[in-house]
């Protein structure tokens, strides 16, 4: 019997989601990752906090209809959708927020990535200190 290898893992933050939907220069890279996930070559994670963040930003900037379309589109992505905050996630995110100058939502993105041994998909420079000091793997997206 052959051995199985865990696929590469990525966590979306709102930067990656919104940039993909708005066709930022890195959208092709995200498309490749989504294709790989559909082919079971990698695994993707998204916490409800970041879906909500993408929704409210899209709604504020482009209106409710576009926000609804973005929400539907994101929910169709081939990913593991995390809807809860268990104690492990709560304490990891809160510790990151306490130790680094990041938003609370960003602390959750980093915590999900650390807990799931995944790389965070982002281009948000707010994460640079965490990459160096908090053992956070980051797949940097460039605009």
N, C-alpha and C positions, 0 to 999 in steps of 0.2 A: 504494500500500500504506500502511495506517495505522500510526502509531507505537504501540508498546506502552509502557505505564507500569508500573513496578515497583509491586506492591501495598505497602501499608503493612506494616511488619514489627514483630512483638512477640516478646519472649522471656519465658517463664514462669519465675518463681522458685518456691520451695516455698511462700512466703506466698500467692501467687496460687492455686496448685494446691489447697492445703489449705483456704483460705478459700472457694474455689468449691465444693469437695466438701462443706464443712460449712455451705453456704448462708449465708455471711456477707452483710451488706448489699450488697456489691459483686458478688455472684454474678450478678446480672442483667447487669451490664456485661461480665463474662467470657462469659456466654452469648451476648451480642450479638457479641462478638469471635469466638467459636467459629463462630457462624452465618456471619459474614462470611468466615471462612477456608474454610468448606465451599463458599461461593459464589465462591471464588478472588478475593475483594476485599481480602484481607490474607494475610500469611504468618506462621505461628507457628513458633517454635523452642523446643525443650526439650532440655537436656543430661541425660544419664543420671544425673549427680550429683544433680540436683534431683528426678528421679523417685525415686531411692533415698532422698533426704531425706524426701520426702512419704510414702514407704512406711514408713520406720522410725518417723516421728512418729505416723502413723496406727496402726501396730502397737502402739506403746508406749501410746498413749492410748485406743485402741478395740479392740485385739485383732487376732490374725492374720487372721481371716475378713474383717473390715472392711478391713484393709490389702490383702488379696488383691483384694477387690472394687474398691477405689480404684485399684490398679495396673492392673487390666483396663480400667477406665473411662478412665483417663488415656491408656493406650496406643491407645484408639480415637479420641482427639482428632485433628482434622485438622491435624497439625503435622509439621515436620521434626524427627526425633528424632536427636540427635547423641550417638553412642556412644563417640567417641574423644576423645583429648586430643592434638592435634598440637602441634608446637613453638610455633606462633604463639599458640594458646590458652593453653598452659602458661605462656609468658613474660608474656603480658598479664595473666593471673589472678595470677601470682606478684608482678608489679609492683604491681598494685592492692592486693594483700594487704600488701605491704611499705609502701606509701604511705598507706594508710587503715586505720582501726580497724574492719575488717569481718571476718566469718568467711571461711574459705577457700572454702566452698561459695558464699557470696555473691560472692566475688571472681570465681568462674567465671561466675555469672549475669551480672554486669556485663561481663566480658570477652566473653562470647558476644554480648551486645547491642552492644557497641562494634564488634566484628569484623564483625557482620552488619548494621551500620547500622540497628539496630532499637531500639525503645523497650522498656525493661524494665517488665513488669507486676508491680508490687509495692506494698505499703503499709508495708514495713519501713523505719522511720526511719533505720536504719543506713546507708541509701544517700544520705541528704541531702548529705553532703559530696562525694560523687562526682558528683552532679548539678551542683553548682556548679563543681567544680575538675577533674573528669576527663572532661568532655565526654560525660557519660552522659545520654541521653534517658530520662526515666522517665514512664510513664503511672501516676499515683498512684491507688491503690485505697484507698477510705476505708471504715472499719468503721462 
